[in-house]
Amino acid sequence: MRLPAGRKAELVAYVAEAEQVTVAQLAQHFDVSPDTVRRDLHQLHKEGLVVRTHGGAVSVDAVAAAEKKLDVRLQLHTDEKERIGALAATLVSSNSVLMLNAGTTTLSVVRHLSERHGLTIATNNLRIATEISPKIVRDLYLFGGSVRFAGQSTVGPVSLQSPGGKDLRLRCDLALISVGAVSAQGGYSTSNLAEAVMMGEMMDRAARVAILADSSKFTEPLFAQVAELDRADYLVTDAEPPGELAEALEESGVEILVAYADQAPDRRGIAQ
């Protein structure tokens, strides 16, 4: 059943004004059932007029600003990010050294590392310290720089200093990098130049690199390129990339790991 034009326009306007709403709020405001609201939001999401979230929706404009609003980003594509996080975690071995950048998808990885131990982690993600279990970590380091309060991250050099003030030479076994876009022409990119530089430095210090991106990130390049496609060893995502991108990734030697909705990841990082 098609969404009535009048309610469609009113619903889009209401979400745009509120920026972020729940199904319950919409059901009460429009005096319809929650199931009706869910169907309406599903249709509007398909038409690109709102963005469906777990339990509600956010406006398209709010999503455009979500780079700066972690509370909004945490509600976008939650199921996909959890599957990606679980699959990416299978690439992590106990007693290894990791670098993770800021992002909601890297937070999902951290939540799936409970069976590891002896991990050394370096990150600019302020939330990781509150998300990760102390039982699995040997050492946790935070890269310095300016603090982005809305994004709960730091932006600065990928470096740590000895007590004498000398920069240490950092290397890691695996860098887990969440990006804003993946494209055949633009490689991996994000909208913030300083973050792009930081992400690239993490990749340069890694023996292996896993890019984390849900399928909504298969889009045109964003402002700042992080790296060319061949700089990564893995792309961990929730759906098969489209044809041109899939071909470019294959030519670049990138292994595509897909966290399908109905399949569980095995210990090798390949969906069963």
Protein Blocks (a to p, Z undefined) as FASTA:
>chain_A
ZZdfklmmmmmmmmmmnopacfklmmmmnopafklmmmmmmmmmmnopaccdehiacdfk
lmmmmmmmmklmmmgoklmmmmmmmmmmmmpcghiacdddedjklmmmmmmmmmgghiac
ddfbfklmmmpcfklpmbdcddeddddfklopaddddddddfkopacddddfbdcdddfb
dcfklopadfbfklmmmmmmmmmmpfbdcddddfklmccddfbdfbdfklpmbdcdfbdc
dfklmmmmmmnopacddddfkbccdfkopaZZ
